[in-house]
Amino acid sequence: MTMSKAETFSFRPKLIREETLLEDPPRKYWEPQDIKIRLYLRECERLKVIPVSAYLKQGTKNSLKIKHYNMGPNGAKALAAALLLDTAISYLDIEGNSITSLGLSSIKEALSENMHISYLNIADNKLGSRGAELIGSMMAHNHVLEIFDVSKNGFRDSDAHIFAKIISENRTLKELILAGNEFEDRAGTEFGTALASNDILERLDVSWNHIRKKGAADFAQGVKENVGLKKLNVSFNGFGTEGTAFMGVALATNRTLLELDMSKNRITELDLKLFTKQMAQNDTLQILRIGENLFNALPAMEILRVVLALETSSIQVLDFGTMCVDQCFLMVLKELQDVKDVKVIHGRIQNVYLDRDMMPVPENPDQDLTEYSGTTPGFSEIDKSEKGKTYVVEEMDKNTENDNDEMEGNNKGDENEKRTDDSGETKLEKGEEKGDEEGIDFDEKKLDDEVEAVTGKPEPENKVQKPLADDRGSAGTLTPDI
């Protein structure tokens, strides 16, 4: 085989170009989201906790909801390490994870570096008093958070000054939820003082606590002086007479509050009347929730009448909860809704009239409503269907007696008649024989003497009881008469 000069074959290897040797190997660039995930998984492995799938699937969303995953303190530490590098999340909800104060300390460090989270929910995490101290330290340096939920964490009355300081000093917080804790009268006083100097907070929830009496009165005094609050929830606190009266005074002055929830606060009928008079001076409140208290539909109608009478009233929703209403309440409600667009929430409807003056005249005046009188109408002796007829009852009774006497006389005459048998003898009836027997005379003393002659005289009664001797020959023992 012959080869041309152009096709010469060489055993020398081909040299690699010098430029190729100087090039760097290709690098893999990690996305920020991948770095957070790898860091989170590494911390979970180090702390020996199970990674939360909700965070692994979170992606690039700006909200993270990890509710009731039971992460515990170590799970919160692993999450805090990832939050240090996360600049996308602005909404963080870790409610019901039992992170305790140990886990909160790690979250606090992460939030001090992460200045993007404006919504934080750490409710139901068993934080206690130590957790309250950490929250106070965190909020002293946080100027981004707008909505903060720390409900159901077992905060005590002694921790109230921490949250009162947050209310009075923080200049960014718009909503604070302190429901379901153990705040009492001291907390009511301190919260009221803080509200008086705050004009930033718009929504406050202190429901399901124990703010009563003097604490409730001081709290309402703070609401009276507040100029920024728009929504207030004080339900399930037992405000009672003192708190309700001062809250009514606060409504008469406050011009910023739009929604008030005072349900389940032991408000009586008298308390509601005083509250209604003060509420009549308010022209800004739009939503009032006052159900599940100690009054019925009768005083509740006064609120409807106040809203109906005031042209300046801004009420849009009245919530009476499950309170039963009567026909009078419905009449006033219809009159109100014909004039204004007001939504009224109530319970079951009863077919009664609590206000007798509003009861319509029945078509049949002989019938009477008994639902509210508690009595049953009696029945007339004369049938109402035969109304208009006249009866002489006494004469009817006399005539009846005469007829009975005549019938008895005829029967006696028939019994005294003589009957004749086939032999021609005449016999008397029983009535005649009885008359003859009753005419016989006898001597009772003579009859007694004849009986004594035959039977003998009876022995006199011995009143002394004789002893009974037993068979063993012992002395006799008296036994009681039976």
Helices and strands as residue ranges (DSSP letters): G 5-7, H 18-22, H 32-47, H 53-56, E 63-65, H 72-83, E 91-93, H 100-113, E 119-121, H 128-139, E 147-149, G 157-159, H 160-169, E 175-177, H 185-196, E 203-205, H 213-225, E 231-233, H 240-253, E 259-261, H 269-279, E 287-289, H 297-309, E 317-319, H 327-339, E 343-345, G 356-358, G 384-386, H 393-415, E 419-420, E 426-427, H 430-438, H 444-455
